[in-house]
């Protein structure tokens, strides 16, 4: 239940930022989206690891991704909060696809490895 509420809040933060809606909720929901989406994507890739280690790596990866994105946007003179949110959404989706493909291929590998 909590996961769905968090996902809904993150989606609302992305929509608010992309639609450029001026609301007091933007101050909370948009940073929530920027911090949770990359972290959740990385934590999903590390699901079979120690939970505390996965959480730590996910938090570090989320902060790293956001800092590198902000630095790149400033370096190239392309600072835009909307572009930053869109980029984080695309990267989060890309990591989700990688996780899905990895999970699909790892089950086939394990079955094939057991037959030798």
RAWO-V539104 format. One record per helix or strand. SS is the DSSP state (alpha for helix, beta for strand). FROM is the first residue (numbers start at 1). TO is the last residue. If there is no record, write none. Layout:
ss:SS from:FROM to:TO
ss:SS from:FROM to:TO
This chain:
ss:alpha from:2 to:18
ss:alpha from:26 to:45
ss:alpha from:51 to:75
ss:alpha from:81 to:114
